[in-house]
Amino acid sequence: MISTARAWLGRALRFLRAAPGAIALTVLTLAAVLTAATLLWSQYLPDRRTGDANSEAALSAAKEGTVALLSYAPDTLDRDFASAKSHLTGDFLTYYGQFTDQVVTPAAKAKSVKTSAAVVRAAVSELHAEAATVLVFINQTTTSTEKTEPAMTASSVRVTLTKVGASWLISSFDPV
């Protein structure tokens, strides 16, 4: 058994001495395969997760969520806020629930405040596999018992989205 192992080791050493080109070729081939696999994993696959379809989905979610957040009427507050909350996640969902309960609902009911928002323009400014930032330009019209003439406001917000499952949900909503 020992003589067989020595014979095999001897043949291997003679081959290595006789074929340095084959060893170099093998090492280079392994290095090329490793480099290709690394590039696939670090460059190509993330790009597929942040491609056009993902960009469009994030953009659409930001637009729909912005309109839902900023549009409500005193007679449909519960339905309007429930719709808005379905577009939110995380700490912002908690904040929005508290803010609408404590500030918006009493004001909307007492003064019959009605708002309607429309997205004028929007663009993805940053996109990753699990997060996106969208800049949204909005026109918002507000009426109330105090101001029956519609007041129009133009504004812009930075909407941060987080991918939860297959859905993009708003995790931050910051005026710019």
Secondary structure, 3 states (H helix, E strand, C coil): CHHHHHHHHHHHHHHHHHCHHHHHHHHHHHHHHHHHHHHHHHHHHHHHHCCHHHHHHHHHHHHHHHHHHHCECHHHHHHHHHHHHCCECHHHHHHHHHHHHHHHHHHHHHHCCEEEEEEEEEEEEEECCCEEEEEEEEEEEEECCCCCCCEEEEEEEEEEEEEECCEEEEEEEEEC
